[in-house]
Amino acid sequence: MTTESATIVKRLWNYCNVLRDDGVSYGDYVEQLTYLLFLKMAEEKEQQFGQDSAIPDAYSWASLKPLEGAELEAHYRDALRELGHGAGLIPVIFRKAQNRIQDPAKLRRLIKMIDEETWTGLDLDVKATVYEGLLEKNAQDTKSGAGQYFTPRALIEAIVDAVAPRPGRTICDPAAGTGGFLIAAHDYVADHHSPLDRDEWHHLDHEALHGWEIVDNTARLCVMNLYLHGIGANGGESPIHVDDALASHPGEYFDMVLTNPPFGKWSSVTYITEEGELRREAQTVVRDDFWTSTSNKQLNFLQHVYTILEMHGRAAVVVPDNVLFEGGSGETVRRKLLRTCDVHTLLRLPTGIFYAQGVKANVLFFDRKPAREEPWTKRLWIYDLRTNEHFTLKRHPLTREDLDGFVACYNPDNRHQREETWSEENSDGRWRAYDYEELVARDKANLDIFWIRDESLEETANLPEPEVLAADIVEDLESALEQFRLIAEDLSD
């Protein structure tokens, strides 16, 4: 982050500390900034570049500036409500918007602070960095659960570097969060394939990227983030659909899908019985285009990704460990995926890199293929970045350099020319290939595969940090409790 960006983030964030005393959370604060920044930049574009504003004069930035007190509060509330109607990019940002800053004096101060800065005068990267800096700080506020939709930037960049998107292709994230994968893919094409011609730029900025996000607040942060990167900046249709991606097939297909679906393993609804007891009921997603019906959200996202890929389309999906070894529907999905797709790469991620603690996750890379008798998967290449690797969010965070070894082994230039770093002589090599026959012969086609000697099991001096161990234990216990709870509820029914 540049000094200029860091200074602006610090100013905006220091003011958040004042608002927190009034009960305004980090998430609510960034949300209000989103509304106000958008109105301010719409006015700047109109005044400096002569662009027509899609914001009605009655609710423009100029309409807010002279007001104070109850009059400001009432007008701001009306503006948020009215701008949320209609179709396109603006209503996605203002959809169901509410004023969370109850003190009109503090709202007035925030408007003044934003008005003092010329946002369109900032470099595009600076604006985007300022906003992403705020999003990252928001994600660090794990008490509010904000970290649930924030994938580590280093991991996103490594995945995008591996799959190497190209101009003219469509890219989708059905669990878009704040847009990290879509922005990284956009920037990769812009950086690695310049100079792009006019048609290629138009496609990249307005047609290439597609996302789904079910949570209104997260969707508005995502759209604003894309807007600040120049994506959809001229208005028109929003690249983000506010909807449940799993509800149905979107009716369109994509060349590439990059996604980190929600970590929650089960889809369920909570209700109160006639006796006044709080009960939860598993929700099974039933779709004709799925291989199996299950309430496991991760397995459903994996099936959904397969259904929206163009033929020969490529996917990279972050999945928790249970997707690799779970029986029943899990085994069905794995065997189908290995047969119908070229499941070519598995990256085993270390713990301690996500804001949700104790998460054990992986990245599964596969290409969709046309129907045929013999299986498409020939060899699954596995990179183990977990065994004997210990990261924490603060003291030892994951960096892009930590993933250099994986990207080099993946060999984006020609992934059909790979060489194992593991051998009988080098048993600690992190890059190893397994043939299809070996994989399907394993119990339940279990892909939860390790081969490197775990030093922590042999020497207590090599144990991970206490916070990592504690988080691992919490994750395992919560996962087990969740499964037992669903079993108990099914039995009682």
Secondary structure as UniProt FT lines:
FT   HELIX           3..20
FT   TURN            21..23
FT   HELIX           26..49
FT   HELIX           57..59
FT   HELIX           61..64
FT   TURN            65..66
FT   HELIX           69..83
FT   HELIX           89..94
FT   TURN            95..96
FT   HELIX           104..115
FT   HELIX           119..121
FT   HELIX           124..140
FT   HELIX           142..144
FT   HELIX           146..149
FT   HELIX           153..163
FT   TURN            167..168
FT   STRAND          171..173
FT   TURN            174..175
FT   TURN            177..178
FT   HELIX           180..192
FT   HELIX           198..206
FT   STRAND          209..213
FT   HELIX           216..228
FT   TURN            229..234
FT   STRAND          240..242
FT   HELIX           245..247
FT   STRAND          254..259
FT   STRAND          268..272
FT   TURN            274..275
FT   STRAND          278..282
FT   TURN            288..289
FT   HELIX           297..308
FT   STRAND          309..320
FT   HELIX           322..325
FT   HELIX           329..340
FT   STRAND          341..348
FT   TURN            357..358
FT   STRAND          361..368
FT   STRAND          379..384
FT   TURN            387..388
FT   HELIX           400..403
FT   HELIX           404..410
FT   TURN            412..413
FT   TURN            415..416
FT   TURN            427..428
FT   STRAND          431..435
FT   HELIX           436..441
FT   HELIX           443..445
FT   HELIX           455..457
FT   HELIX           460..462
FT   HELIX           466..492
//
